[in-house]
Amino acid sequence: MSPEPVRGAELPRVVQIGFHKCGTRSLEQLFRGAGHRIVKYKLRRPFRRARNAGLLVRENLAAGRKAFAGMEDFTFYADLIYQTETEAFEPIRCFREIMRDYPDTILLLNVRNREDWIRSRLQHGHGEFLRRVMRQRGIDSRDAIADAWRGEWDTHLAEVRAFMADRPDQLVEFDLDTGSVEALVERFRDYGLRIEDWGDVGRTRGVRRHPLVARLKRLWAHIRWRPSA
């Protein structure tokens, strides 16, 4: 039985600021398993319409509000990304504003092998994510998108590390490929995380599906409705 959900003023927020496709679902499972309130992708509340959490962050900052206004009573924030057919916004880039608004926050920089991450993004949604990014940026070259992502990856990691250099206790880096889950759980020992709640959730590498199932998944990835703004 999972423990009761905890926010607790004594526990700083933990905000995942690595790119998506870097174990975010596994990290979510780790914090959820310990009973913490989490926001992952969408803000869901009883009897209210779900909202994209990344869009809410963008609207808050544009209006001069704190980054997490309207969703401040959570412990773990993950996979905050807003994507439409014409625009994209990734709140992981807003780590400066998050630290300004919530100075006790712990930033969790989740990483993996960069080239594996790029391959995963290129294949995400059976290629639909790539095509959407191409439309957003007006780029028709797969290689050009991959190069852009390499630059964004390198820049983001360098900027986060430089910004947090004088606050090393508030930056936790976790490498999905080589990191120790035991060490991660120990680092967050006050949060009551449990190793048994960790799992490689959402992994698609090496997964073999029936051809019909694979075809239906590809079809759904390309035809399902998404907002245009």
Secondary structure, 3 states (H helix, E strand, C coil): CCCCCECCCCCCCEEECCCCCCCHHHHHHHHHHCCECEEECEECCCCCCCEEHHHHHHHHHHCCCCCCCCCCCCCEEECCCEECCCCEECHHHHHHHHHHHCCCCEEEEEECCHHHHHHHHHHHHHHHHHHHHHHHHCCCCHHHHHHHHHHHHHHHHHHHHHHCCCCHHHEEEEECCCCCHHHHHHHCHHHCCCHHHCCCCCCCCCCCCCHHHHHHHHHHHHHCCCCCC
